[in-house]
């Protein structure tokens, strides 16, 4: 069976063997499947983390979209975000999150410019700039 991406309406991904879609079902109840590109992105980032590498690795747009939609981000910065659930804890006991950004901290424009890595929030905030604050007009 071909894997469907997030652009496919959720009702089209509903397995026929489950029967008719109940009228009270909400989008939150649907488990969104991983694409092959998302699995590859995760495997690459996890391998780098396990080896102790601290650089950003290339990420696919499917992974970016999936993790932006599956959990509320714990932190959103200019061109990046940290997934809302910790993946692991480092040797200091700090939570480690899967983080995404556009290359060099710029806002992502296409899948060629996306990067990800596992890091603490302090590392993420140090490497991905905050959005500029707007002054209120009087």
Secondary structure as the mmCIF struct_conf table of DSSP 4:
data_model
#
loop_
_struct_conf.conf_type_id
_struct_conf.id
_struct_conf.beg_label_comp_id
_struct_conf.beg_label_asym_id
_struct_conf.beg_label_seq_id
_struct_conf.end_label_comp_id
_struct_conf.end_label_asym_id
_struct_conf.end_label_seq_id
TURN_TY1_P TURN_TY1_P1 UNK A 6 UNK A 7
BEND BEND1 UNK A 8 UNK A 8
HELX_RH_3T_P HELX_RH_3T_P1 UNK A 10 UNK A 13
BEND BEND2 UNK A 14 UNK A 14
HELX_RH_3T_P HELX_RH_3T_P2 UNK A 16 UNK A 18
BEND BEND3 UNK A 20 UNK A 20
HELX_LH_PP_P HELX_LH_PP_P1 UNK A 21 UNK A 22
TURN_TY1_P TURN_TY1_P2 UNK A 23 UNK A 24
HELX_RH_3T_P HELX_RH_3T_P3 UNK A 27 UNK A 29
BEND BEND4 UNK A 30 UNK A 30
HELX_LH_PP_P HELX_LH_PP_P2 UNK A 31 UNK A 35
HELX_RH_AL_P HELX_RH_AL_P1 UNK A 36 UNK A 50
TURN_TY1_P TURN_TY1_P3 UNK A 51 UNK A 52
BEND BEND5 UNK A 55 UNK A 55
STRN STRN1 UNK A 57 UNK A 58
HELX_RH_AL_P HELX_RH_AL_P2 UNK A 61 UNK A 70
BEND BEND6 UNK A 71 UNK A 71
BEND BEND7 UNK A 74 UNK A 74
STRN STRN2 UNK A 75 UNK A 77
TURN_TY1_P TURN_TY1_P4 UNK A 78 UNK A 79
STRN STRN3 UNK A 80 UNK A 82
BEND BEND8 UNK A 84 UNK A 85
STRN STRN4 UNK A 88 UNK A 89
TURN_TY1_P TURN_TY1_P5 UNK A 91 UNK A 92
BEND BEND9 UNK A 93 UNK A 93
STRN STRN5 UNK A 95 UNK A 102
HELX_RH_3T_P HELX_RH_3T_P4 UNK A 103 UNK A 105
HELX_LH_PP_P HELX_LH_PP_P3 UNK A 106 UNK A 108
BEND BEND10 UNK A 110 UNK A 110
HELX_RH_3T_P HELX_RH_3T_P5 UNK A 111 UNK A 113
STRN STRN6 UNK A 114 UNK A 119
HELX_RH_AL_P HELX_RH_AL_P3 UNK A 121 UNK A 127
BEND BEND11 UNK A 128 UNK A 128
HELX_LH_PP_P HELX_LH_PP_P4 UNK A 129 UNK A 137
#
